[in-house]
Amino acid sequence: MLKLLCVLILTWHALAEVPTDEKRKAILECHTKLRENVNPPASNMMLMNYSMEMENLAVNYLADCNPPTNQEPFQGTSKLSINELLRKSQYVQQLCKVNGNNYDYVEDRCNGPCREYNLVSYVKCKFDQFHLP
């Protein structure tokens, strides 16, 4: 089964920060909030679950600050990375600010800044497409 590994490389002086249980919950709450406000309604979109398996793969990927030599555990995955941060990332707060109001679902196009919204939507679509937990 093809898996999607959404690896958010959130670094501060090359140190990866693993989300706390509170941040994991906040990530899901922000996605749910975004999902609730789309128009037309996202009635067919499944709710997102946090995957500890994917988190562990991300931690392993970042363990040596270099791509792992054994790529087998990552077969069928892709990554989304942030390469440079000048200060400690506030990714949970930023995720909650993602706004889908500029996206026209009828025309399937964006009428304003949509990069972050499209990334969140893309990741969720891949999770749904491959029935990931």
N, CA, C and O of each residue as an XYZ file, in Angstrom:
532
protein
N       0.854     -1.175      0.000
C       0.000      0.000      0.000
C       0.899      1.237      0.000
O       1.858      1.356      0.762
N       0.540      2.120     -0.874
C       1.304      3.367     -0.950
C       0.977      4.233      0.260
O      -0.189      4.420      0.605
N       1.992      4.746      0.884
C       1.803      5.603      2.060
C       2.302      7.002      1.746
O       3.164      7.199      0.889
N       1.763      7.924      2.430
C       2.240      9.301      2.300
C       2.885      9.694      3.611
O       2.263      9.629      4.672
N       4.106     10.091      3.526
C       4.791     10.580      4.719
C       4.922     12.082      4.588
O       5.714     12.591      3.795
N       4.153     12.756      5.359
C       4.236     14.214      5.349
C       5.216     14.585      6.437
O       4.862     14.638      7.615
N       6.432     14.837      6.046
C       7.472     15.159      7.015
C       7.624     16.671      7.067
O       8.108     17.293      6.122
N       7.215     17.234      8.151
C       7.434     18.665      8.330
C       8.759     18.803      9.059
O       8.857     18.505     10.249
N       9.764     19.251      8.350
C      11.075     19.392      8.962
C      11.078     20.722      9.699
O      11.334     21.783      9.130
N      10.786     20.621     10.963
C      10.664     21.807     11.798
C      11.922     21.880     12.653
O      12.030     21.202     13.675
N      12.855     22.694     12.232
C      14.146     22.706     12.902
C      14.456     24.059     13.504
O      13.974     25.099     13.057
N      15.239     24.006     14.489
C      15.814     25.195     15.092
C      17.238     24.811     15.443
O      17.466     24.044     16.377
N      18.185     25.337     14.705
C      19.581     24.946     14.828
C      19.731     23.444     14.615
O      20.444     22.772     15.361
N      19.059     22.923     13.597
C      19.148     21.532     13.147
C      18.625     20.526     14.158
O      19.004     19.357     14.096
N      17.777     20.932     15.076
C      17.177     19.997     16.020
C      15.708     19.826     15.674
O      14.982     20.811     15.537
N      15.266     18.585     15.532
C      13.869     18.319     15.218
C      13.058     18.312     16.506
O      13.496     17.794     17.533
N      11.878     18.892     16.431
C      10.982     18.930     17.586
C       9.827     17.977     17.322
O       9.059     18.168     16.379
N       9.706     16.956     18.152
C       8.600     16.017     18.022
C       7.409     16.625     18.753
O       7.558     17.093     19.882
N       6.238     16.628     18.137
C       5.076     17.253     18.778
C       4.695     16.562     20.085
O       4.800     15.342     20.213
N       4.260     17.348     21.032
C       3.721     16.801     22.276
C       2.311     16.294     21.990
O       1.755     16.554     20.922
N       1.733     15.566     22.952
C       0.353     15.105     22.781
C      -0.587     16.288     22.581
O      -1.534     16.216     21.797
N      -0.319     17.370     23.293
C      -1.148     18.570     23.163
C      -1.058     19.150     21.749
O      -2.073     19.552     21.179
N       0.150     19.196     21.182
C       0.319     19.729     19.826
C      -0.292     18.792     18.789
O      -0.859     19.249     17.797
N      -0.180     17.482     19.013
C      -0.816     16.526     18.087
C      -2.322     16.775     18.047
O      -2.929     16.799     16.976
N      -2.909     16.959     19.216
C      -4.344     17.227     19.297
C      -4.680     18.545     18.595
O      -5.682     18.637     17.885
N      -3.841     19.561     18.795
C      -4.077     20.866     18.169
C      -3.999     20.777     16.649
O      -4.777     21.427     15.950
N      -3.071     19.979     16.133
C      -2.950     19.789     14.681
C      -4.256     19.236     14.124
O      -4.764     19.728     13.116
N      -4.798     18.215     14.778
C      -6.056     17.621     14.318
C      -7.220     18.600     14.451
O      -8.078     18.668     13.571
N      -7.252     19.351     15.540
C      -8.325     20.330     15.730
C      -8.288     21.415     14.662
O      -9.332     21.839     14.166
N      -7.091     21.862     14.310
C      -6.974     22.895     13.269
C      -7.437     22.359     11.919
O      -8.118     23.059     11.170
N      -7.069     21.119     11.609
C      -7.515     20.531     10.346
C      -9.028     20.386     10.340
O      -9.676     20.666      9.331
N      -9.597     19.951     11.461
C     -11.050     19.799     11.549
C     -11.743     21.145     11.375
O     -12.768     21.233     10.699
N     -11.188     22.192     11.980
C     -11.758     23.538     11.841
C     -11.724     23.983     10.380
O     -12.704     24.523      9.867
N     -10.603     23.756      9.722
C     -10.478     24.107      8.307
C     -11.506     23.334      7.485
O     -12.155     23.899      6.605
N     -11.651     22.049      7.774
C     -12.588     21.180      7.062
C     -14.032     21.666      7.226
O     -14.825     21.602      6.286
N     -14.364     22.147      8.418
C     -15.734     22.586      8.700
C     -16.119     23.856      7.945
O     -17.305     24.129      7.759
N     -15.134     24.627      7.514
C     -15.426     25.927      6.910
C     -15.297     25.968      5.400
O     -15.320     27.051      4.816
N     -15.163     24.826      4.753
C     -15.066     24.850      3.297
C     -16.457     24.927      2.691
O     -17.439     24.487      3.288
N     -16.522     25.492      1.497
C     -17.785     25.612      0.799
C     -17.574     25.218     -0.650
O     -16.759     25.857     -1.316
N     -18.244     24.221     -1.181
C     -19.297     23.449     -0.534
C     -18.753     22.599      0.613
O     -17.548     22.362      0.696
N     -19.638     22.144      1.491
C     -19.215     21.392      2.673
C     -18.413     20.142      2.308
O     -18.626     19.523      1.265
N     -17.495     19.798      3.192
C     -16.618     18.641      2.969
C     -17.264     17.378      3.532
O     -16.653     16.659      4.323
N     -18.491     17.115      3.124
C     -19.231     15.991      3.698
C     -18.620     14.635      3.362
O     -18.803     13.678      4.113
N     -17.902     14.536      2.254
C     -17.289     13.260      1.886
C     -15.847     13.136      2.361
O     -15.225     12.090      2.175
N     -15.313     14.176      2.965
C     -13.929     14.141      3.427
C     -13.885     13.478      4.802
O     -14.554     13.913      5.739
N     -13.088     12.422      4.903
C     -12.950     11.740      6.183
C     -12.170     12.619      7.157
O     -11.342     13.436      6.754
N     -12.449     12.434      8.442
C     -11.684     13.151      9.454
C     -10.262     12.611      9.482
O     -10.031     11.424      9.254
N      -9.333     13.479      9.760
C      -7.925     13.115      9.788
C      -7.574     12.511     11.147
O      -8.050     12.977     12.182
N      -6.747     11.482     11.135
C      -6.208     10.887     12.354
C      -4.714     11.124     12.387
O      -4.063     11.176     11.344
N      -4.172     11.267     13.584
C      -2.730     11.445     13.722
C      -2.081     10.070     13.718
O      -2.512      9.176     14.446
N      -1.061      9.898     12.916
C      -0.396      8.603     12.782
C       0.953      8.614     13.495
O       1.881      9.309     13.082
N       1.047      7.837     14.566
C       2.329      7.700     15.265
C       3.340      6.984     14.376
O       4.539      7.246     14.468
N       2.869      6.087     13.521
C       3.770      5.396     12.588
C       4.451      6.412     11.664
O       5.658      6.336     11.430
N       3.671      7.358     11.144
C       4.247      8.381     10.273
C       5.183      9.300     11.059
O       6.227      9.707     10.548
N       4.813      9.626     12.294
C       5.689     10.459     13.116
C       7.023      9.750     13.361
O       8.084     10.366     13.263
N       6.967      8.458     13.678
C       8.202      7.703     13.920
C       9.066      7.635     12.665
O      10.291      7.713     12.754
N       8.445      7.492     11.507
C       9.213      7.521     10.262
C       9.882      8.881     10.078
O      11.033      8.963      9.648
N       9.155      9.940     10.405
C       9.730     11.288     10.282
C      10.914     11.463     11.225
O      11.938     12.029     10.840
N      10.780     10.984     12.451
C      11.880     11.078     13.416
C      13.089     10.309     12.896
O      14.216     10.798     12.970
N      12.860      9.108     12.371
C      13.963      8.310     11.824
C      14.600      8.997     10.621
O      15.818      8.951     10.448
N      13.783      9.627      9.798
C      14.292     10.319      8.618
C      15.231     11.452      9.018
O      16.233     11.707      8.349
N      14.902     12.124     10.108
C      15.665     13.295     10.543
C      16.771     12.976     11.537
O      17.516     13.872     11.935
N      16.892     11.732     11.942
C      17.790     11.360     13.038
C      19.223     11.837     12.841
O      19.840     12.313     13.794
N      19.766     11.724     11.642
C      21.163     12.085     11.400
C      21.328     13.397     10.646
O      22.437     13.733     10.231
N      20.253     14.139     10.463
C      20.272     15.394      9.700
C      20.692     15.174      8.248
O      21.067     16.125      7.562
N      20.634     13.962      7.788
C      20.917     13.598      6.397
C      19.868     12.586      5.967
O      19.312     11.885      6.812
N      19.585     12.493      4.678
C      18.662     11.448      4.240
C      19.190     10.079      4.668
O      20.389      9.822      4.554
N      18.317      9.198      5.158
C      18.767      7.881      5.609
C      19.336      7.059      4.457
O      18.879      7.167      3.319
N      20.332      6.241      4.762
C      20.928      5.394      3.727
C      19.989      4.259      3.356
O      19.972      3.834      2.200
N      19.209      3.756      4.305
C      18.237      2.703      4.027
C      16.894      3.360      3.711
O      16.192      3.823      4.610
N      16.548      3.394      2.438
C      15.313      4.045      2.001
C      14.098      3.114      2.040
O      12.976      3.561      1.803
N      14.306      1.841      2.332
C      13.213      0.867      2.284
C      12.004      1.254      3.144
O      10.875      1.152      2.663
N      12.192      1.694      4.402
C      11.010      2.056      5.199
C      10.212      3.221      4.617
O       9.058      3.432      4.991
N      10.820      3.975      3.706
C      10.183      5.164      3.158
C       9.621      4.944      1.756
O       9.166      5.895      1.122
N       9.643      3.706      1.264
C       9.114      3.412     -0.063
C       7.635      3.787     -0.117
O       6.873      3.479      0.800
N       7.242      4.449     -1.187
C       5.850      4.836     -1.364
C       5.454      6.053     -0.544
O       4.265      6.322     -0.375
N       6.425      6.788     -0.036
C       6.116      7.981      0.741
C       6.625      9.210      0.006
O       7.443      9.110     -0.908
N       6.143     10.340      0.410
C       6.679     11.600     -0.081
C       6.842     12.507      1.119
O       6.403     12.166      2.218
N       7.462     13.647      0.928
C       7.699     14.525      2.064
C       7.372     15.959      1.705
O       7.434     16.371      0.547
N       7.029     16.687      2.718
C       6.835     18.125      2.632
C       7.804     18.689      3.643
O       7.708     18.379      4.830
N       8.726     19.500      3.202
C       9.746     19.967      4.135
C       9.880     21.477      4.127
O       9.648     22.148      3.121
N      10.258     21.975      5.271
C      10.591     23.380      5.440
C      12.075     23.382      5.735
O      12.502     22.868      6.769
N      12.859     23.945      4.852
C      14.302     23.834      4.973
C      14.954     24.883      5.855
O      16.005     24.623      6.439
N      14.364     26.043      5.963
C      15.001     27.115      6.726
C      13.988     27.797      7.632
O      12.919     28.222      7.194
N      14.343     27.887      8.881
C      13.555     28.657      9.825
C      14.515     29.533     10.612
O      15.516     29.042     11.134
N      14.229     30.793     10.701
C      15.113     31.704     11.422
C      14.857     31.676     12.923
O      15.710     32.091     13.707
N      13.706     31.196     13.319
C      13.389     31.084     14.741
C      12.596     29.796     14.925
O      12.192     29.154     13.955
N      12.386     29.439     16.156
C      11.662     28.209     16.453
C      10.270     28.270     15.819
O       9.553     29.258     15.974
N       9.905     27.233     15.125
C       8.642     27.212     14.398
C       7.447     27.165     15.341
O       7.484     26.528     16.393
N       6.413     27.843     14.943
C       5.136     27.799     15.636
C       4.126     27.137     14.696
O       3.074     27.702     14.398
N       4.468     25.921     14.232
C       3.689     25.302     13.168
C       2.244     25.052     13.540
O       1.368     25.143     12.679
N       1.965     24.738     14.803
C       0.571     24.507     15.182
C      -0.220     25.795     15.028
O      -1.322     25.786     14.480
N       0.337     26.905     15.508
C      -0.350     28.187     15.380
C      -0.511     28.570     13.911
O      -1.548     29.109     13.526
N       0.490     28.302     13.094
C       0.412     28.630     11.674
C      -0.620     27.761     10.968
O      -1.347     28.243     10.100
N      -0.688     26.478     11.334
C      -1.671     25.591     10.720
C      -3.078     26.094     10.993
O      -3.948     26.027     10.125
N      -3.298     26.598     12.199
C      -4.629     27.104     12.549
C      -5.001     28.359     11.767
O      -6.180     28.701     11.681
N      -4.021     29.046     11.201
C      -4.285     30.258     10.425
C      -4.548     29.962      8.954
O      -4.901     30.866      8.196
N      -4.382     28.707      8.541
C      -4.613     28.358      7.143
C      -6.059     28.680      6.809
O      -6.975     28.313      7.545
N      -6.252     29.362      5.703
C      -7.568     29.865      5.347
C      -7.928     29.406      3.941
O      -7.177     29.639      2.994
N      -9.074     28.757      3.807
C      -9.524     28.279      2.510
C     -10.548     29.175      1.848
O     -11.165     28.776      0.860
N     -10.745     30.386      2.371
C     -11.777     31.274      1.828
C     -11.498     31.736      0.408
O     -12.427     32.122     -0.301
N     -10.244     31.706     -0.025
C      -9.913     32.162     -1.379
C     -10.078     31.072     -2.427
O      -9.911     31.330     -3.619
N     -10.402     29.863     -1.999
C     -10.489     28.761     -2.946
C     -11.921     28.596     -3.433
O     -12.848     28.487     -2.630
N     -12.097     28.578     -4.746
C     -13.406     28.404     -5.367
C     -13.544     26.935     -5.760
O     -12.919     26.482     -6.718
N     -14.368     26.191     -5.012
C     -14.499     24.751     -5.247
C     -15.273     24.435     -6.516
O     -15.031     23.413     -7.158
N     -16.193     25.301     -6.877
C     -16.973     25.075     -8.096
C     -16.070     25.171     -9.319
O     -16.136     24.327    -10.212
N     -15.226     26.201     -9.360
C     -14.313     26.411    -10.487
C     -12.978     25.695    -10.308
O     -12.182     25.630    -11.244
N     -12.726     25.160     -9.117
C     -11.471     24.483     -8.784
C     -10.269     25.383     -9.061
O      -9.326     24.992     -9.750
N     -10.322     26.584     -8.514
C      -9.209     27.518     -8.672
C      -9.149     28.442     -7.460
O     -10.088     28.530     -6.669
N      -8.037     29.114     -7.344
C      -7.790     29.993     -6.210
C      -7.908     31.447     -6.644
O      -7.422     31.830     -7.708
N      -8.557     32.251     -5.812
C      -8.723     33.673     -6.097
C      -7.884     34.542     -5.165
O      -8.214     35.706     -4.939
N      -6.822     33.996     -4.633
C      -5.960     34.722     -3.698
C      -4.857     33.801     -3.222
O      -4.592     32.784     -3.862
N      -4.206     34.129     -2.117
C      -3.139     33.259     -1.611
C      -3.717     31.943     -1.087
O      -4.528     31.942     -0.161
N      -3.301     30.835     -1.676
C      -3.845     29.521     -1.311
C      -2.769     28.470     -1.072
O      -3.104     27.305     -0.857
N      -1.502     28.833     -1.101
C      -0.443     27.828     -1.021
C      -0.604     26.917      0.202
O      -0.597     25.694      0.066
N      -0.748     27.508      1.395
C      -0.841     26.706      2.604
C      -2.098     25.849      2.592
O      -2.067     24.683      2.987
N      -3.200     26.428      2.138
C      -4.444     25.675      2.084
C      -4.317     24.493      1.131
O      -4.765     23.389      1.442
N      -3.707     24.722     -0.030
C      -3.532     23.637     -0.990
C      -2.650     22.533     -0.427
O      -2.915     21.356     -0.672
N      -1.605     22.883      0.323
C      -0.738     21.864      0.912
C      -1.498     21.024      1.925
O      -1.386     19.798      1.917
N      -2.273     21.667      2.802
C      -3.055     20.920      3.786
C      -4.063     20.029      3.075
O      -4.235     18.870      3.454
N      -4.728     20.547      2.059
C      -5.714     19.770      1.312
C      -5.064     18.608      0.581
O      -5.618     17.509      0.559
N      -3.895     18.830     -0.019
C      -3.181     17.784     -0.752
C      -2.823     16.635      0.175
O      -3.039     15.470     -0.161
N      -2.278     16.957      1.335
C      -1.891     15.910      2.283
C      -3.116     15.118      2.699
O      -3.066     13.889      2.743
N      -4.221     15.798      3.006
C      -5.435     15.101      3.425
C      -5.976     14.230      2.302
O      -6.422     13.112      2.561
N      -5.949     14.704      1.069
C      -6.428     13.901     -0.060
C      -5.617     12.624     -0.203
O      -6.175     11.560     -0.472
N      -4.302     12.722     -0.024
C      -3.458     11.538     -0.138
C      -3.758     10.548      0.974
O      -3.773      9.340      0.738
N      -3.999     11.044      2.191
C      -4.355     10.147      3.286
C      -5.651      9.416      2.945
O      -5.747      8.205      3.144
N      -6.644     10.138      2.437
C      -7.916      9.521      2.072
C      -7.750      8.540      0.920
O      -8.308      7.443      0.950
N      -6.983      8.933     -0.097
C      -6.812      8.113     -1.294
C      -6.221      6.749     -0.957
O      -6.612      5.738     -1.539
N      -5.286      6.723     -0.026
C      -4.612      5.475      0.285
C      -5.076      4.876      1.602
O      -4.434      3.972      2.136
N      -6.189      5.376      2.129
C      -6.828      4.829      3.328
C      -5.850      4.702      4.488
O      -5.800      3.678      5.169
N      -5.081      5.751      4.698
C      -4.112      5.735      5.788
C      -4.806      6.081      7.092
O      -5.774      6.842      7.105
N      -4.306      5.517      8.198
C      -4.928      5.803      9.505
C      -4.696      7.235      9.924
O      -5.148      7.646     10.992
